[in-house]
Amino acid sequence: MEKAIKLRTGKDRLRYTCLFELFLIVILAPISALVLQEQIVDVGVLAVLLSLKAMLFNLVYNWFFDHFDARAGRIPTDRTFFRRILHAVGFEISLLITSLPIVVWWLGLSILQALLMDIVVTSFVVLYTLVFTWGYDRLFPVVQMPINRSRPVKE
């Protein structure tokens, strides 16, 4: 009998999420304030609110994605490049749907303006997610127990 694939703990997921959002705010808030010609405080508060929403969503999204991988017999920290792209793009599309109304209201933008801004930010964040998650998986891997391969694995 093969051993179950170990997944990240809740504490590890929280560390991932906090580090992810912290570095993202530090990078994006000053740039956004400059580009939008808004006060750093206004953009910073919006960034923190969106970040808190994203953190909660991130925990749920990654939990489901990891369990989906594990049920399919894949180790989540060993995702292929293609699976990492699917993971990052799916996450960002989900965030867009939930964040757009907040950005429109907070900054007083039209839906089109907010959408265009979000496309630019999301394009950056997709790459950031890919690089950050890959690096995180290398720095904090989930150690797996050796799989017994003495018997052929049914495919």
C-alpha positions as CSV (number, residue, x, y, z in Angstrom):
1,M,0.0,0.0,0.0
2,E,1.4,3.4,-0.9
3,K,1.7,6.1,1.7
4,A,-0.5,9.2,1.5
5,I,1.0,12.4,0.1
6,K,1.7,14.9,2.9
7,L,0.3,18.4,2.4
8,R,1.2,21.8,4.0
9,T,0.0,22.4,7.5
10,G,-2.3,25.3,8.4
11,K,0.6,27.1,10.1
12,D,2.7,26.7,6.9
13,R,-0.1,28.0,4.8
14,L,-0.5,31.0,7.0
15,R,3.3,31.8,6.8
16,Y,3.1,31.5,3.0
17,T,0.1,33.8,2.8
18,C,1.5,36.4,5.1
19,L,4.9,36.5,3.3
20,F,3.3,36.6,-0.1
21,E,1.0,39.5,0.7
22,L,3.6,41.5,2.7
23,F,6.2,41.4,-0.2
24,L,3.4,42.2,-2.7
25,I,2.2,45.3,-0.8
26,V,5.8,46.6,-0.4
27,I,6.3,46.3,-4.1
28,L,2.9,47.4,-5.5
29,A,1.6,50.2,-3.1
30,P,4.3,52.8,-3.9
31,I,4.2,52.0,-7.6
32,S,0.4,52.2,-7.7
33,A,0.3,55.5,-5.8
34,L,2.8,57.0,-8.2
35,V,1.0,55.8,-11.4
36,L,-2.5,56.7,-10.2
37,Q,-1.3,60.0,-8.7
38,E,-3.0,59.1,-5.5
39,Q,-1.8,59.5,-1.9
40,I,0.3,56.6,-0.7
41,V,-2.0,56.3,2.3
42,D,-5.1,55.9,0.2
43,V,-3.6,53.4,-2.0
44,G,-1.9,51.7,0.9
45,V,-5.1,51.2,2.9
46,L,-6.8,49.8,-0.3
47,A,-3.8,47.5,-0.7
48,V,-4.1,46.3,2.8
49,L,-7.9,45.7,2.5
50,L,-7.5,43.8,-0.8
51,S,-4.6,41.9,0.8
52,L,-6.6,40.8,3.8
53,K,-9.3,39.6,1.4
54,A,-6.7,37.9,-0.8
55,M,-5.1,36.2,2.2
56,L,-8.4,34.6,3.3
57,F,-9.1,33.6,-0.3
58,N,-5.5,32.3,-0.7
59,L,-5.8,29.9,2.2
60,V,-9.0,28.5,0.8
61,Y,-7.9,28.4,-2.8
62,N,-4.6,26.7,-2.0
63,W,-6.2,24.2,0.3
64,F,-8.6,23.1,-2.4
65,F,-5.9,23.1,-5.1
66,D,-3.5,21.0,-2.9
67,H,-6.2,18.5,-2.1
68,F,-7.2,18.2,-5.8
69,D,-3.5,17.5,-6.6
70,A,-3.2,14.9,-3.8
71,R,-6.4,13.1,-4.9
72,A,-4.9,12.9,-8.4
73,G,-1.7,11.4,-6.9
74,R,0.4,14.6,-7.5
75,I,2.7,16.1,-4.8
76,P,1.7,19.8,-4.6
77,T,5.2,21.1,-3.9
78,D,6.5,19.2,-7.0
79,R,4.1,20.9,-9.4
80,T,5.2,21.1,-13.0
81,F,5.7,24.5,-14.6
82,F,2.4,24.1,-16.5
83,R,0.5,23.3,-13.2
84,R,2.0,26.3,-11.5
85,I,0.8,28.5,-14.4
86,L,-2.7,27.0,-14.0
87,H,-2.6,27.6,-10.3
88,A,-1.5,31.2,-10.6
89,V,-3.8,32.2,-13.4
90,G,-6.8,30.6,-11.7
91,F,-6.1,32.4,-8.5
92,E,-5.8,35.8,-10.2
93,I,-9.0,35.4,-12.2
94,S,-10.8,34.6,-9.0
95,L,-9.3,37.6,-7.2
96,L,-10.3,39.9,-10.2
97,I,-14.0,38.9,-9.9
98,T,-14.0,39.6,-6.1
99,S,-11.8,42.8,-6.1
100,L,-13.1,44.8,-9.1
101,P,-16.1,46.2,-7.3
102,I,-14.0,47.3,-4.3
103,V,-11.4,49.1,-6.5
104,V,-14.2,50.9,-8.5
105,W,-15.8,52.1,-5.3
106,W,-12.6,53.0,-3.4
107,L,-10.8,54.9,-6.2
108,G,-13.9,56.3,-7.9
109,L,-12.8,54.7,-11.2
110,S,-15.1,53.5,-14.0
111,I,-15.4,49.7,-14.4
112,L,-13.3,49.9,-17.5
113,Q,-10.6,51.9,-15.8
114,A,-10.5,49.6,-12.9
115,L,-10.4,46.6,-15.2
116,L,-7.5,48.0,-17.2
117,M,-5.6,48.7,-14.0
118,D,-6.4,45.3,-12.7
119,I,-5.1,43.6,-15.9
120,V,-1.8,45.4,-15.6
121,V,-1.5,44.5,-11.9
122,T,-2.7,41.0,-12.4
123,S,-0.2,40.4,-15.2
124,F,2.5,41.4,-12.7
125,V,1.0,39.3,-9.9
126,V,0.7,36.2,-12.0
127,L,4.5,36.3,-12.6
128,Y,5.1,37.2,-8.9
129,T,2.9,34.3,-7.8
130,L,4.7,31.9,-10.0
131,V,8.2,33.0,-8.8
132,F,7.2,33.4,-5.2
133,T,5.5,30.0,-4.9
134,W,8.3,28.2,-6.7
135,G,10.8,29.9,-4.3
136,Y,8.7,29.1,-1.3
137,D,8.4,25.5,-2.3
138,R,12.2,25.3,-2.6
139,L,12.8,27.1,0.8
140,F,10.0,25.3,2.7
141,P,9.4,21.9,1.0
142,V,7.0,19.4,2.4
143,V,9.1,16.4,3.2
144,Q,7.5,13.2,1.8
145,M,8.0,9.7,3.2
146,P,9.6,7.4,0.6
147,I,7.0,5.6,-1.5
148,N,7.3,1.8,-1.5
149,R,8.0,1.0,-5.2
150,S,8.7,-2.7,-4.6
151,R,5.3,-3.6,-6.0
152,P,4.2,-2.2,-9.4
153,V,2.0,0.8,-9.2
154,K,-1.3,0.4,-11.0
155,E,-1.9,3.0,-13.6
